[in-house]
Amino acid sequence: MTINDIKYTWELSHFHVVPSKNNQDNVVTKIAFSLHGEYIDENGTSFKEFWTGATLVEMDETSTFTPLDQVTQEMAEKWVEASENKKQRNVNWIKNKVLTRMQEKVTPTIVVMTPPFAQK
C-alpha cells in the first residue's frame, strides 16, 4: 500500500476568525482540519484513518481578501495545503502519517488479546 492507494478527503471543522483586521471583517486566521484517508483492499474491505490538526492562515500584501460568506471548501483546502506546505510537517508528511496508521490496521504488528486465564 502507498499514498496513491488511499483516497484522501479534507474535513474543515471550524475557522478561527478575527472580527476586524486591516479594515476587513471576519478575517480567517486559523483553520482546524482533519485529513481522512480510505483504503479499499482487494476483497472490498474498507479501512479508514485520519490526522487532525490546525493551521494558521496568513494573508500577505498580494493576497486578495475573500469575505467569510464567500469562502468555499475548495478555497479553504488550498489555504490549509499552502500553510501546511510551508512547514516541516507538510501535506505529504500528514498523508504518510495516515498511511502508517492505515497499514497498521490492514496488517497489524501488535494484536491485543485476552489472557487465557482471564474470566469470561
Sequence and secondary structure as in RCSB ss.txt:
>XXXX:A:sequence
MTINDIKYTWELSHFHVVPSKNNQDNVVTKIAFSLHGEYIDENGTSFKEFWTGATLVEMDETSTFTPLDQVTQEM
AEKWVEASENKKQRNVNWIKNKVLTRMQEKVTPTIVVMTPPFAQK
>XXXX:A:secstr
  GGGSEEEEEEEEEEEEEEETTEEEEEEEEEEEEEEEEE TT  EEEEEEEEEEE    TT     GGG  HHH
HHHHHHHHHHTSSS HHHHHHHHHHHHHHHHS S      TTS  
